[in-house]
Amino acid sequence: MATPKIVLFYVFTPLPDPDAIRLWQLAVCESLGLRGRIIVSPHGINATVGGDLPEVKRYVRTLRTYPAFAGADIKWSEGLGDDFPRLSVKVRPEIVTFGVPGEVSVDARLVAERGDEVVFFDGRNAIEAQIGRFSGAVIPPVETTRDFLPLIDSGAFDAYKDRPLITYCTGGVRCEVLSALLRNRGFREVYQLDGGIVRYGQVFGDDGLWEGSLYVFDSRMSVDFSDRAQVIGKCSECAAPTNRIANHPDELGRELAVLCTGCRPVSG
């Protein structure tokens, strides 16, 4: 029986011909029968791809043949087999849409913890934090990544400018960009969680500072790092405890909501 797997990765690296990379990635994935979402930009690549284990392994080996992607930090997770409805490979100005492609640069990041001084800063959309987050984290009230900059520029987070700030997100790509943007706006000591929540969960499970479940961008909608994961979400319809996010108001809706099993839309 085939074993479905999902790989998540990003690489910040200058790509002089993003469309050539797009065509290559499209051809490789189609030849292997893989589905998922790949975004290519002049600054690098951001991808989540799923399929049967042998084909996903071949994809990763092929990816690493391109020198700039050879050291990609690949995060693996268990799939369901129907995790993505289709394959999408696109070229965009940014691999995450903060709306400031000219500010993105490629450099190293450092993770540091200094006790109570440290502030964890959630780099995801606010609804994702409703079912899982780092203990005591700052959760910006944003619906999309484009909402971050107006909030930062408004001074909403100026109280943290002189404290060690650790940004975090699902796989690391959003907080990599967010860290650079915060530094450019006067935040003195900004770090990011290397490898994102996915890598942290793989190392610490539910024995670290993470609380709850992780929202993911495929049909699973959320994953736990152990069978001891806390349930911190509350259903938006009935307030029952839940760790699930679903399309709302129906299964085809583009809006997301935290919904318990009883209130989730059912396929017709």
N, C-alpha and C positions, 0 to 999 in steps of 0.2 A: 504494500500500500504506500502511495506517495506521501511524503512528509512536507506539508506546506511551510514555507519560511518567508519572513519579511526582513529586508535589510534597509537600514536607515543610515544615511551618511551625508556629509557635505564637505567640500574642499574650497577654501578661499585661495585662489591662485589666478594670476592674470591669464585670460584666454583671448588671444588676438582674433580668433575666428569662432565665435560661439555657435554660429549656424552649422559649421562643419562638425562640431562636437554634438550638436543636436541630431544631425543626420546619422552620425555614427551610433549614438545611444539608441535612436529609434530602430535602426537596423539590427543591432545586437539584441534588444529586447524582443522585437518581433520574431527574430529567428529562434529564440528560446521560449517563446510563448509566455513571456512575463508581462505583468500589468503593474500599474502604479503611476506615480507622478514624478517627473524629472524637470527641473528648471535649470537652464543654463544662462549665464550672463557673462559680460566681460570680466567679472570678478570671481567666477568660479561655478560650481555646480552644487545643487541641493536635490537629493533624491530619496524616495521611498519606493521600493520595488518588491513585489512578491511573486511567488510561484513555487513549484516543486523544488525540493532541496538540490538535486543534481544540477538543474538548470540555473538556480540562483548561485550555486558555487561557480559554475562556468561564467556567469555574468561577472562575478567579483574578480575572477582571474583575468577576464578580458579587460575589465576596468583598469586593473593595475598595470596593464601593458602600456598605458599612456603615462609617461614619466611624471607629469604633474599630479596624477591621481594615485601613484604607486603607494604612497603612505597614508591613504585615506583611512580614517578611523571608522570601521564598519561596525554598526550595532545590529546584532541579530535578535530576532524574536520569533516566537511560534505564531504561525498563521492559521487561518481557518480554511483556506482553500478558495474562498470567494471574497477576498479582502478588498479588492478594487474592481470597480465595474468596467474599467477600460485602461488603456495605456495612453498617457498624455506626456509628451515631450515638447517643451516650449522654450523659446529664447525670450528673456525679459531683461530690462535694464538692471534689475537687482534680483538676487536669489531669495531675498525676503523684502517685502515691499514697505519700507519706511518712507519712501518718497524723497530720498536724498542720495542718489547713486554717486554723485560727485564726492561725497564725504567718506566713502568706503575705502579702506586701505587694508593691506594684508600684513599682519604682524602677529607676534606671539602673545599668548595670554597666560596669566598666572592665577592659580587659586590659592587663597590664603585665608586662614581663620584666626581671628584674634579675640576669642571669647565674646563677651557681651558687647564689644565695640561693633562687631560685624552686623551689617544689615543685609539680609537676603532680599533681593529685588526681583519680582516675578516678571519675566519678559514675554509672557504669553497673554492671550486674550483672557479677560477676567473670568469668563464662564469656566475656563479650564481649571482655574484655581478653586472653584467651588467644590470639586470632588477630590482635590489633592494639592498639597503645597508644602513648602518648608515651614517648620515651626516658627511663628513670629514674623513671617515674611511680609514685606510691603506688597500689596496687590493693587496695581494701578487700575482704575475703573475704565478700561479700554475695551472696545468691541473688535477693533482691527489694529494691526501694527501701525497703521497711519495715524492712529490716535495718540501714540506715545509722544511725538515731538511737540505738538501743541501743549500738552500737559507739562512736559519738561520745561519748555520755554516760558510757561506761565509762572514758574517758580514754585509749583506744587510740591516739589521734592527738594527744594533748596536746603532744608534742614539736614539733609544727608550729605551735603557737599564735602564736609570735612571728616566723614566717617568711612571706614572700609566698606565698600559696597560690592556685593557679589551678585551678579545677575545670573539668572538661570532660565532655561526653557527646555523643551522636550529633548532635542538631540544636540543642541549647542549652537545652531546657526543663528537663531534670532538674537540670542544674548551676545554672540560675537559682534554683530553689528551694533546692538544697543550699547555695549560697553564702549565702543569707539565714539558713538554719538554723545554719550554722557561725558566722556573725557573732553571732547571738543567743546562742551558747554560748561566747563569749570569744575566738574566733579573730580576731586584730587586723587582719589585712590579707588579705582574701579577694577574689579576682577570678574572672571566668569567661571562658572562651574564646567570644568573640562569634560566634554562628552555629554553634557546635559543631564537631565533627570534619568534618562535611560541608562547611561553608564553608572551613575550613582546608585540606582536601584539594583543593577547587576552586582555591584560590589557590596553594598550594605543591606540590601533587602529592606525589611521594615525594622531594622535595628539601629538606624541612624536618625537623622533629623527630618526625614521625609514623613509626611502624614497623609494617608489616604491612597487614592488610586490615580493613575496617570491617564489623561485623555490622549487618544491617538487618532491619527487622520486616516483611518480605514474603517471597514465595516465592524471591527471589534468595538470601536468607540472608546473603550477604556481597558486598561490592564492593571493587574495587581502584581506586586513584587514577591508576595508570599501569601500563604493562607491566613496570615495574621494581620492583613491590611485593615487599618481603621476605616470605618464608613463615616465620612464627615459631611457628605452632601445631604441636602434636603430637597425632596421633590417640590418642584415649583407649583404643582397642582394641589397636593394634599399634605405636604410637609413631612412625609414619611422619610426615614433615613434611606439613602440610596447612594451608590457610587457610579450611577449610570447617567450618560448624556445621550440624548436622542434628537433626531430632527423633529421640528415642531412648527406648526400645529399638527402636521401629519407626516407620514414617512417620506413624502416628497418635498416637504418644506425646507427652505434654505436656512431658516433660523434654528438655533440650537437651544435646548433647555435641559435642565437637570430633571429627570423624570424617573420615578420608580417603575417597577415592572407592571404594576396594575394600571398605571396612567400612560404608559408608552403606547404609541400607535401600533396597530396590528396590521400586518400585510393582508391585503384583500385576496 
